[in-house]
Amino acid sequence: MLRVISANLNGIRSATNKGFLPWAADQGADFICLQELKAQEANMTPDMLALPGCRGYFHYAEKKGYSGVGVYARHEPKDVIVGLGVPEIDAEGRYLELVYDKLALISLYLPSGSSGEHRQTAKFAFMEHFFGHLHDLAQRGCQVILCGDWNIAHKEIDLKNWKGNLKNSGFLPEERAWLTRVFDELGWVDVYRSLYPEATGDAYTWWSNRGQARAKNVGWRIDYQIATRDIASAARQASIYKEQWFSDHAPLTIDYDWKL
């Protein structure tokens, strides 16, 4: 069994203070994909750099206190790919890929456009470039799991207040159509949805810090594990951990009947 976790930490230092590292070490995961580190290498303690039995790999943003992705891996990769080869994207620390013989494991933090029009423009530019990269990944010939915060709720079932968010970043028609193309044209699989096609409130992974959103479960499903078809079909169960709160996101765990 292969256990993969995706967790947006909204700051690894903050999440560490809330008990994330002991929880993560206790999960028996093969891979824990992290997003939104909000740290540089100089900020990382030894406990943050590696879990017991796992080595950490990281792509830090150049801007302090911003973005960044990482992976705790129980298995040593053949290769580590840091970034997408696009300077303006890679400066923000959004992509990290570990390569194995039969699997590529990716931690992804897709931009948010909620802070203003300039960031929505940057998000669309990222999406346009990344679609081609997703096409190339799907043709590579090995299985791929992309974990991360995609900052897009795909369908009405994926957020509580969908009617009120039709014009907001994260649920724009263009964003949702792009994600549909990722699935329908490129053949990627939304693994959680393949297991639980009707799940609503239990599926949410992010809640605003405003308006008692978490207490009222006014959430969004924007954290995904998206995979190529063979390994997606090997998924057996998924869970979203909400007993402790390390962040404004909840970790998504999926178990695959798969040997690395």
C-alpha positions as CSV (number, residue, x, y, z in Angstrom):
1,M,0.0,0.0,0.0
2,L,1.2,3.5,-0.9
3,R,0.0,6.3,1.4
4,V,0.2,9.8,0.0
5,I,-0.8,13.0,2.0
6,S,-1.2,16.5,0.7
7,A,-1.2,19.4,3.2
8,N,-1.3,23.2,2.6
9,L,0.3,24.4,5.9
10,N,-0.2,28.2,5.5
11,G,3.2,28.5,7.0
12,I,5.4,25.5,8.1
13,R,6.5,27.4,11.2
14,S,2.9,28.1,12.2
15,A,1.8,24.5,11.5
16,T,4.7,23.2,13.5
17,N,3.6,25.2,16.5
18,K,0.2,23.6,16.1
19,G,1.5,20.1,16.2
20,F,1.8,19.2,12.5
21,L,5.1,17.4,12.6
22,P,4.3,14.8,15.3
23,W,1.0,14.1,13.5
24,A,2.8,13.8,10.1
25,A,5.4,11.4,11.6
26,D,2.7,9.2,13.0
27,Q,0.8,8.7,9.7
28,G,3.1,6.0,8.1
29,A,3.0,7.9,4.8
30,D,5.3,7.2,1.9
31,F,5.0,10.8,0.8
32,I,3.7,14.0,2.5
33,C,3.4,16.8,0.0
34,L,3.5,20.3,1.5
35,Q,2.3,23.6,0.1
36,E,2.6,27.2,1.2
37,L,5.7,26.8,3.3
38,K,6.1,30.6,3.8
39,A,9.8,30.0,4.8
40,Q,13.2,30.0,3.3
41,E,15.9,27.4,4.1
42,A,17.4,29.6,6.8
43,N,14.0,29.4,8.7
44,M,13.9,25.6,8.7
45,T,14.7,23.7,11.8
46,P,16.1,20.2,11.7
47,D,12.7,18.8,12.6
48,M,11.1,20.6,9.7
49,L,13.8,19.5,7.2
50,A,13.2,15.7,7.8
51,L,10.7,13.5,9.5
52,P,11.7,10.2,11.1
53,G,12.3,7.8,8.3
54,C,11.7,10.5,5.6
55,R,13.9,13.0,3.9
56,G,12.6,16.4,3.0
57,Y,12.9,18.0,-0.4
58,F,11.9,21.7,-0.9
59,H,11.4,24.4,-3.4
60,Y,11.4,27.8,-1.6
61,A,10.0,31.0,-2.9
62,E,12.5,33.9,-3.4
63,K,10.1,36.2,-1.5
64,K,10.3,35.8,2.2
65,G,7.2,34.5,4.0
66,Y,5.6,33.4,0.7
67,S,4.5,30.3,-1.1
68,G,7.0,27.3,-1.3
69,V,6.4,23.6,-1.6
70,G,8.0,20.5,-0.3
71,V,7.8,16.7,0.0
72,Y,8.7,14.3,2.9
73,A,9.6,11.1,1.1
74,R,10.3,7.7,2.7
75,H,11.9,6.5,-0.6
76,E,15.0,8.1,-2.2
77,P,14.2,9.3,-5.7
78,K,16.2,8.8,-8.9
79,D,15.8,12.5,-9.7
80,V,14.4,15.7,-8.2
81,I,13.0,18.4,-10.4
82,V,12.7,21.8,-8.8
83,G,10.5,24.2,-10.7
84,L,9.0,24.3,-14.2
85,G,11.8,26.1,-16.0
86,V,9.9,29.4,-16.1
87,P,11.7,32.0,-14.1
88,E,8.7,34.1,-13.0
89,I,6.9,30.9,-11.9
90,D,9.9,29.3,-10.3
91,A,10.7,32.4,-8.3
92,E,7.4,31.7,-6.4
93,G,8.3,28.1,-5.4
94,R,5.3,26.3,-6.8
95,Y,6.5,22.9,-8.2
96,L,8.6,20.0,-6.9
97,E,8.8,16.6,-8.6
98,L,10.4,13.4,-7.3
99,V,11.1,10.8,-10.0
100,Y,11.1,7.0,-9.5
101,D,11.2,4.1,-11.9
102,K,7.5,3.8,-12.3
103,L,6.1,6.9,-10.5
104,A,6.5,10.6,-10.4
105,L,5.3,12.4,-7.3
106,I,4.6,16.1,-7.4
107,S,3.8,18.8,-4.9
108,L,2.0,21.7,-6.6
109,Y,0.8,25.1,-5.3
110,L,-1.2,26.7,-8.1
111,P,-1.5,30.5,-7.7
112,S,-4.5,32.2,-6.1
113,G,-6.1,35.1,-7.9
114,S,-8.1,36.4,-4.9
115,S,-5.8,39.3,-4.0
116,G,-6.4,41.3,-7.1
117,E,-6.6,41.4,-10.9
118,H,-2.8,41.2,-11.3
119,R,-2.7,37.9,-9.4
120,Q,-5.6,36.5,-11.4
121,T,-3.7,37.4,-14.6
122,A,-0.7,35.5,-13.2
123,K,-2.9,32.6,-12.3
124,F,-4.3,32.3,-15.8
125,A,-0.7,32.5,-17.2
126,F,0.3,29.7,-14.9
127,M,-2.7,27.6,-16.0
128,E,-1.9,28.1,-19.7
129,H,1.7,27.0,-19.3
130,F,0.8,24.2,-16.9
131,F,-1.7,22.7,-19.2
132,G,1.0,21.9,-21.7
133,H,3.2,20.5,-18.9
134,L,0.3,18.3,-17.7
135,H,0.0,17.0,-21.3
136,D,3.7,16.1,-21.4
137,L,3.5,14.4,-18.0
138,A,0.6,12.3,-19.1
139,Q,2.6,11.1,-22.1
140,R,5.7,10.3,-20.1
141,G,5.0,6.6,-19.7
142,C,5.1,6.3,-15.9
143,Q,2.4,6.9,-13.4
144,V,2.1,10.4,-11.8
145,I,0.4,11.7,-8.7
146,L,0.1,15.5,-8.4
147,C,-0.8,16.6,-4.9
148,G,-1.6,20.1,-4.0
149,D,-3.6,23.2,-3.5
150,W,-5.0,23.9,-7.0
151,N,-7.0,27.0,-5.8
152,I,-10.0,25.9,-8.0
153,A,-13.2,24.3,-6.8
154,H,-14.3,22.3,-9.9
155,K,-18.0,21.9,-9.6
156,E,-20.9,23.2,-7.5
157,I,-20.7,20.2,-5.3
158,D,-17.2,21.3,-4.3
159,L,-18.1,24.3,-2.2
160,K,-20.9,25.3,0.1
161,N,-21.8,28.7,-1.3
162,W,-21.4,28.2,-5.0
163,K,-24.0,30.7,-6.1
164,G,-22.3,33.5,-4.2
165,N,-18.9,32.7,-5.7
166,L,-19.6,32.4,-9.4
167,K,-17.7,35.6,-10.0
168,N,-14.9,35.0,-7.5
169,S,-11.4,33.6,-8.1
170,G,-11.3,29.9,-7.4
171,F,-14.8,29.3,-9.0
172,L,-14.6,31.4,-12.2
173,P,-16.1,29.7,-15.3
174,E,-12.7,29.9,-17.0
175,E,-10.9,28.2,-14.1
176,R,-13.5,25.4,-13.8
177,A,-13.5,24.8,-17.6
178,W,-9.7,24.5,-17.5
179,L,-9.9,21.9,-14.9
180,T,-12.5,20.0,-16.8
181,R,-10.1,20.0,-19.8
182,V,-7.4,18.6,-17.5
183,F,-9.7,15.6,-16.8
184,D,-11.6,15.1,-20.0
185,E,-9.0,16.0,-22.6
186,L,-5.8,15.0,-20.9
187,G,-7.2,12.0,-19.1
188,W,-6.1,12.9,-15.5
189,V,-8.3,11.6,-12.7
190,D,-9.5,13.5,-9.6
191,V,-8.8,10.6,-7.2
192,Y,-11.0,11.7,-4.3
193,R,-14.0,12.3,-6.6
194,S,-13.4,8.9,-8.2
195,L,-13.8,7.3,-4.8
196,Y,-16.6,9.5,-3.4
197,P,-18.5,11.0,-6.4
198,E,-21.4,12.4,-4.3
199,A,-19.5,13.7,-1.2
200,T,-20.3,17.3,-0.3
201,G,-19.5,18.9,3.1
202,D,-17.2,16.0,4.1
203,A,-15.0,16.7,1.0
204,Y,-14.1,20.3,1.9
205,T,-10.4,21.0,2.5
206,W,-10.3,24.8,3.0
207,W,-12.3,27.3,5.1
208,S,-12.0,31.0,5.2
209,N,-10.8,32.5,8.5
210,R,-13.8,34.9,8.4
211,G,-17.4,34.6,9.4
212,Q,-17.1,31.3,11.4
213,A,-16.7,29.5,8.1
214,R,-15.1,26.5,9.7
215,A,-17.6,26.2,12.5
216,K,-20.4,26.4,10.0
217,N,-18.5,24.2,7.5
218,V,-18.7,26.8,4.8
219,G,-15.8,25.3,2.9
220,W,-14.2,24.6,-0.5
221,R,-12.6,21.5,-1.9
222,I,-9.5,23.0,-3.5
223,D,-6.8,20.5,-2.4
224,Y,-6.5,17.5,-4.7
225,Q,-4.6,14.4,-5.6
226,I,-4.8,14.2,-9.4
227,A,-3.3,11.1,-11.0
228,T,-2.8,9.2,-14.2
229,R,-5.4,6.5,-14.7
230,D,-3.7,3.3,-13.7
231,I,-2.6,4.5,-10.3
232,A,-5.8,6.4,-9.8
233,S,-7.7,3.2,-10.2
234,A,-5.5,1.7,-7.5
235,A,-6.8,4.2,-4.9
236,R,-8.7,2.4,-2.1
237,Q,-9.6,5.0,0.4
238,A,-9.3,8.7,1.2
239,S,-9.7,10.8,4.3
240,I,-9.6,14.5,5.2
241,Y,-8.2,15.1,8.7
242,K,-10.1,17.6,10.8
243,E,-9.5,16.5,14.4
244,Q,-6.7,19.0,14.7
245,W,-6.2,22.2,12.8
246,F,-2.7,22.9,11.6
247,S,-3.8,25.5,9.0
248,D,-6.8,26.9,7.2
249,H,-6.6,23.7,5.1
250,A,-7.1,20.1,6.1
251,P,-4.7,17.3,5.0
252,L,-5.9,14.9,2.4
253,T,-4.7,11.3,2.7
254,I,-5.2,8.7,0.0
255,D,-4.1,5.0,0.1
256,Y,-3.2,3.3,-3.2
257,D,-2.8,-0.4,-3.7
258,W,0.5,0.2,-5.4
259,K,4.1,-0.8,-4.9
260,L,6.8,1.7,-5.7
